[in-house]
Amino acid sequence: MTPSRDITRLIEIMAALRTPVTGCPWDLEQSFETIAPYTLEEAYEVADAIAQKDYLNLREELGDLLLQVVYHARMAEEDDHFDFADVVEGVTRKMIRRHPHVFGDEDGKKAEHVKGIWERIKAEEKAEKRAEREALGLAEREAGFLDEVPTAFPALQEADKLQRRASKVGFDWNNAHLVLDKIREETLELDEELQKDAPDKARITDELGDTLFALANLARHLDIDPEEALRRTNRKFRKRFSEIEKHAKATATTLDAMTLDEMEAAWQAAKKL
């Protein structure tokens, strides 16, 4: 089998990998549940390549992410749920339907018009999906107001989206200063737990989680993406720590051999760069 620019070849490769007896033993053992973590990982690697502006790597990571889609579609086809063509047809139908200002005759010259169109069509799609599930005899549990927020999101992103959703019905602080007060309250409660003679790990975990949740809320009030804010700090930490490594090499020593004071001095020097 040879490489190809045609998506059909990728579908054929996946089918061969999943063919009993002649396929790959590892691939044959996989399921939706075991592959899902790899799907998330590949999505993060795509985001990282974009952040690094490494477009050669982005091409490869997009291919890896596409492979995940083909993988899930193949397993679904084996179980007679749907196939890759159904996935493509579904998303093309959705994009055409959600953009009548591009593919139809609705007015979408302004952003607010597009948003209104989008929300109306999404509501229609939900109603149709419910009807489809009922026709197939699939159980439809009563959805809670927050159920639209996927639990598979990274925790910080989930916290941000949960609070955005709750704010739509008025469950929210009036301004960022009130959120800051909440953060101070949570850190005090965390400190109280830490000061106990026998700190309770579960209680400390709860109080730390409450603090992080409040910090995510503050980011929302400041119109800042908490994930991006933390990623920026992570990148900053990487850059400054690399300066400590450079300092160690320049002074013919190692990170293990450096004292904390020496590391702190190198860290402070890196902050000035």
TIVEX-123181 format. One line per field, with one value per residue (C-alpha): chain; residue number from 1; residue in three letters; x, y, z. Coordinates in Angstrom, 2 decimals, padded with zeros to 5 digits. Example, Ala and Ser with C-alpha at 12.3 -4.5 7.8 and 13.67 -1.06 7.14 Angstrom:
unit	c(A_A)
pos	c(1_2)
code	c(Ala_Ser)
x	c(012.30_013.67)
y	c(-004.50_-001.06)
z	c(007.80_007.14)
END
This chain:
unit	c(A_A_A_A_A_A_A_A_A_A_A_A_A_A_A_A_A_A_A_A_A_A_A_A_A_A_A_A_A_A_A_A_A_A_A_A_A_A_A_A_A_A_A_A_A_A_A_A_A_A_A_A_A_A_A_A_A_A_A_A_A_A_A_A_A_A_A_A_A_A_A_A_A_A_A_A_A_A_A_A_A_A_A_A_A_A_A_A_A_A_A_A_A_A_A_A_A_A_A_A_A_A_A_A_A_A_A_A_A_A_A_A_A_A_A_A_A_A_A_A_A_A_A_A_A_A_A_A_A_A_A_A_A_A_A_A_A_A_A_A_A_A_A_A_A_A_A_A_A_A_A_A_A_A_A_A_A_A_A_A_A_A_A_A_A_A_A_A_A_A_A_A_A_A_A_A_A_A_A_A_A_A_A_A_A_A_A_A_A_A_A_A_A_A_A_A_A_A_A_A_A_A_A_A_A_A_A_A_A_A_A_A_A_A_A_A_A_A_A_A_A_A_A_A_A_A_A_A_A_A_A_A_A_A_A_A_A_A_A_A_A_A_A_A_A_A_A_A_A_A_A_A_A_A_A_A_A_A_A_A_A_A_A_A_A_A_A_A_A_A_A_A_A)
pos	c(1_2_3_4_5_6_7_8_9_10_11_12_13_14_15_16_17_18_19_20_21_22_23_24_25_26_27_28_29_30_31_32_33_34_35_36_37_38_39_40_41_42_43_44_45_46_47_48_49_50_51_52_53_54_55_56_57_58_59_60_61_62_63_64_65_66_67_68_69_70_71_72_73_74_75_76_77_78_79_80_81_82_83_84_85_86_87_88_89_90_91_92_93_94_95_96_97_98_99_100_101_102_103_104_105_106_107_108_109_110_111_112_113_114_115_116_117_118_119_120_121_122_123_124_125_126_127_128_129_130_131_132_133_134_135_136_137_138_139_140_141_142_143_144_145_146_147_148_149_150_151_152_153_154_155_156_157_158_159_160_161_162_163_164_165_166_167_168_169_170_171_172_173_174_175_176_177_178_179_180_181_182_183_184_185_186_187_188_189_190_191_192_193_194_195_196_197_198_199_200_201_202_203_204_205_206_207_208_209_210_211_212_213_214_215_216_217_218_219_220_221_222_223_224_225_226_227_228_229_230_231_232_233_234_235_236_237_238_239_240_241_242_243_244_245_246_247_248_249_250_251_252_253_254_255_256_257_258_259_260_261_262_263_264_265_266_267_268_269_270_271_272_273)
code	c(Met_Thr_Pro_Ser_Arg_Asp_Ile_Thr_Arg_Leu_Ile_Glu_Ile_Met_Ala_Ala_Leu_Arg_Thr_Pro_Val_Thr_Gly_Cys_Pro_Trp_Asp_Leu_Glu_Gln_Ser_Phe_Glu_Thr_Ile_Ala_Pro_Tyr_Thr_Leu_Glu_Glu_Ala_Tyr_Glu_Val_Ala_Asp_Ala_Ile_Ala_Gln_Lys_Asp_Tyr_Leu_Asn_Leu_Arg_Glu_Glu_Leu_Gly_Asp_Leu_Leu_Leu_Gln_Val_Val_Tyr_His_Ala_Arg_Met_Ala_Glu_Glu_Asp_Asp_His_Phe_Asp_Phe_Ala_Asp_Val_Val_Glu_Gly_Val_Thr_Arg_Lys_Met_Ile_Arg_Arg_His_Pro_His_Val_Phe_Gly_Asp_Glu_Asp_Gly_Lys_Lys_Ala_Glu_His_Val_Lys_Gly_Ile_Trp_Glu_Arg_Ile_Lys_Ala_Glu_Glu_Lys_Ala_Glu_Lys_Arg_Ala_Glu_Arg_Glu_Ala_Leu_Gly_Leu_Ala_Glu_Arg_Glu_Ala_Gly_Phe_Leu_Asp_Glu_Val_Pro_Thr_Ala_Phe_Pro_Ala_Leu_Gln_Glu_Ala_Asp_Lys_Leu_Gln_Arg_Arg_Ala_Ser_Lys_Val_Gly_Phe_Asp_Trp_Asn_Asn_Ala_His_Leu_Val_Leu_Asp_Lys_Ile_Arg_Glu_Glu_Thr_Leu_Glu_Leu_Asp_Glu_Glu_Leu_Gln_Lys_Asp_Ala_Pro_Asp_Lys_Ala_Arg_Ile_Thr_Asp_Glu_Leu_Gly_Asp_Thr_Leu_Phe_Ala_Leu_Ala_Asn_Leu_Ala_Arg_His_Leu_Asp_Ile_Asp_Pro_Glu_Glu_Ala_Leu_Arg_Arg_Thr_Asn_Arg_Lys_Phe_Arg_Lys_Arg_Phe_Ser_Glu_Ile_Glu_Lys_His_Ala_Lys_Ala_Thr_Ala_Thr_Thr_Leu_Asp_Ala_Met_Thr_Leu_Asp_Glu_Met_Glu_Ala_Ala_Trp_Gln_Ala_Ala_Lys_Lys_Leu)
x	c(000.00_001.36_000.82_-001.78_-003.25_-006.73_-008.57_-009.79_-006.31_-006.28_-009.67_-008.31_-005.25_-007.39_-009.65_-006.58_-005.25_-008.60_-009.10_-009.22_-006.28_-004.31_-004.56_-002.40_-002.87_-002.65_-005.15_-007.56_-007.59_-008.61_-012.05_-013.64_-012.72_-009.06_-008.55_-010.29_-007.24_-005.08_-007.65_-007.40_-003.60_-003.44_-005.74_-003.40_-000.39_-002.14_-002.69_000.96_002.24_000.08_001.39_004.97_004.19_005.77_003.80_005.80_004.93_001.35_000.92_001.98_-000.15_-003.23_-002.64_-002.46_-005.71_-007.38_-006.26_-008.15_-011.36_-010.87_-010.12_-013.34_-015.36_-013.95_-014.88_-018.36_-018.73_-017.73_-020.54_-023.03_-023.44_-022.13_-019.10_-016.65_-018.86_-021.69_-019.37_-018.42_-022.01_-023.16_-020.61_-021.08_-024.84_-024.34_-021.96_-024.23_-027.27_-025.56_-024.37_-027.48_-025.90_-023.18_-024.99_-028.52_-030.23_-030.26_-028.68_-025.40_-023.45_-023.05_-021.66_-024.82_-026.89_-024.63_-024.84_-028.63_-028.79_-026.36_-028.34_-031.66_-030.33_-028.59_-031.92_-033.62_-030.89_-031.31_-035.03_-034.41_-031.81_-034.28_-036.88_-034.34_-033.40_-037.07_-037.69_-034.82_-036.11_-033.05_-033.51_-033.33_-032.64_-033.76_-030.87_-029.72_-028.89_-025.14_-025.12_-024.09_-020.62_-018.64_-017.02_-014.07_-012.77_-009.57_-010.69_-009.79_-011.61_-014.60_-014.73_-014.72_-017.50_-019.63_-019.52_-020.24_-023.26_-024.52_-024.11_-026.72_-029.42_-027.95_-025.96_-022.89_-020.95_-021.57_-017.93_-014.34_-013.73_-016.33_-014.62_-011.31_-012.98_-014.11_-010.57_-009.26_-011.96_-011.00_-007.27_-007.97_-009.99_-007.14_-004.65_-006.83_-006.73_-002.96_-002.48_-004.22_-002.12_-003.45_-004.28_-007.02_-005.85_-009.41_-010.37_-007.20_-008.00_-011.52_-010.30_-007.62_-010.22_-012.51_-009.63_-008.85_-012.55_-012.71_-009.56_-011.19_-014.19_-011.95_-010.40_-013.87_-014.78_-011.56_-012.35_-009.21_-009.02_-007.70_-006.19_-004.26_-003.19_-001.78_-000.16_001.60_002.91_003.98_005.93_007.47_008.49_010.07_012.05_013.33_014.18_016.17_018.25_019.05_020.22_022.38_023.86_024.69_026.50_028.32_029.64_030.58_028.03_024.70_021.18_021.48_024.64_023.26_021.95_018.48_020.07_022.09_018.99_017.04_019.81_019.79_015.97_015.99_018.57_016.35_013.37_015.35_015.95)
y	c(000.00_003.44_006.92_009.14_012.64_011.05_010.61_007.24_005.80_006.73_005.06_001.95_001.89_002.09_-000.68_-002.87_-002.17_-003.20_-006.32_-009.44_-011.88_-009.83_-006.46_-004.91_-006.68_-003.40_-001.59_-004.52_-004.32_-000.66_000.79_004.25_004.52_003.58_005.81_008.88_009.96_009.87_012.03_014.67_014.45_014.99_018.02_019.54_018.87_020.71_023.67_023.55_023.56_026.62_028.38_027.62_028.78_025.50_024.97_021.98_020.24_021.55_019.69_016.46_017.02_017.78_014.46_012.69_014.36_013.39_009.81_009.91_010.89_008.07_005.65_006.45_006.37_002.93_001.51_003.02_001.42_-001.96_-001.63_-000.47_002.99_005.17_005.48_008.21_009.35_009.92_012.09_014.19_014.49_015.50_018.26_019.64_019.74_021.50_024.13_024.90_025.11_027.31_029.82_030.83_034.30_032.66_029.77_031.17_034.55_035.65_038.93_038.32_041.49_042.19_039.98_040.27_039.00_035.95_035.22_035.38_033.06_030.64_030.44_029.94_027.15_025.39_025.35_023.84_021.20_020.21_019.73_017.60_015.52_014.83_013.75_011.51_009.81_009.27_007.74_005.31_004.44_005.87_007.08_010.82_011.86_015.26_017.62_019.98_023.60_022.95_019.72_021.60_021.97_018.78_017.12_016.10_019.67_020.46_021.39_025.08_025.43_023.54_025.92_028.92_027.52_026.41_029.92_031.51_029.24_029.97_033.71_033.58_033.16_035.75_033.40_035.61_038.29_041.88_042.79_041.57_043.16_040.90_037.91_039.08_039.15_035.58_034.56_036.07_034.20_030.91_031.38_032.13_028.92_027.06_028.57_027.55_023.94_024.06_025.48_022.55_020.10_017.24_018.69_016.86_016.16_015.91_019.26_020.88_019.52_020.97_024.39_024.49_023.54_026.33_028.80_027.70_027.88_031.45_032.38_031.06_033.24_036.29_035.61_035.54_038.87_040.34_038.91_036.76_033.12_031.36_028.55_031.03_033.03_029.89_028.75_032.11_031.70_028.14_029.40_032.14_029.58_027.35_030.27_031.47_027.99_027.41_030.44_028.68_025.68_027.96_029.51_026.06_025.12_028.47_027.94_024.31_022.92_021.08_021.84_019.22_020.84_024.40_025.74_027.26_030.70_030.27_029.20_032.17_034.57_033.09_033.27_036.95_037.62_035.79_037.99_041.05_039.64)
z	c(000.00_-000.95_000.53_-001.12_-000.95_-001.13_002.20_000.88_001.34_005.02_005.46_003.72_005.98_009.10_007.81_007.22_010.70_012.19_010.07_012.29_011.95_009.39_011.15_013.85_017.23_019.16_016.95_017.13_020.94_021.04_021.74_021.82_025.50_025.06_022.02_023.49_025.58_022.44_020.64_023.36_023.34_019.58_019.86_022.45_020.23_017.39_019.72_020.82_017.24_016.56_019.69_018.60_015.03_013.92_010.74_009.56_012.81_012.59_009.30_010.98_014.09_012.00_010.25_013.61_014.68_011.40_012.03_015.33_013.51_011.01_013.86_015.74_012.53_011.66_015.07_014.72_011.28_012.70_015.25_012.58_014.11_011.25_008.97_007.93_005.06_007.54_009.62_006.59_005.41_008.88_009.35_005.83_006.34_009.67_008.27_005.31_007.56_010.14_007.53_005.56_005.29_003.15_001.44_001.57_001.46_005.11_006.16_007.95_007.30_011.02_013.77_015.86_012.92_012.59_016.31_016.23_013.23_014.91_018.17_016.37_014.18_017.09_018.95_015.90_015.62_019.27_018.78_015.69_017.53_020.33_017.79_016.05_019.32_020.15_016.73_017.31_020.75_022.47_026.03_026.46_030.02_031.14_030.55_033.29_032.53_032.85_030.84_027.70_029.21_028.45_031.46_029.26_029.09_030.99_034.52_034.22_030.91_032.32_035.30_032.96_030.78_033.75_035.17_031.81_031.47_035.01_034.45_031.67_034.32_036.68_038.93_038.99_040.84_039.79_039.25_039.45_042.85_044.43_042.86_044.33_047.73_047.15_046.22_049.46_051.38_049.73_050.35_054.02_054.30_052.60_055.04_057.98_056.82_056.37_059.88_061.57_063.59_061.48_058.03_056.19_052.62_051.31_052.87_051.53_048.07_048.29_049.41_046.72_044.12_045.37_045.03_041.48_040.58_041.90_039.95_036.76_037.57_037.95_034.55_033.01_034.60_033.25_029.79_029.91_028.83_031.96_029.91_027.77_030.84_032.46_029.20_028.96_032.49_031.68_028.66_030.78_033.40_030.75_029.33_032.69_033.92_030.74_031.75_035.03_032.98_030.83_033.96_035.31_032.09_031.99_035.51_034.88_037.30_037.15_038.28_041.02_042.34_042.42_045.71_045.95_046.44_043.25_041.35_042.71_041.64_038.12_038.10_039.02_036.29_033.78_034.73_033.57_030.09)
END
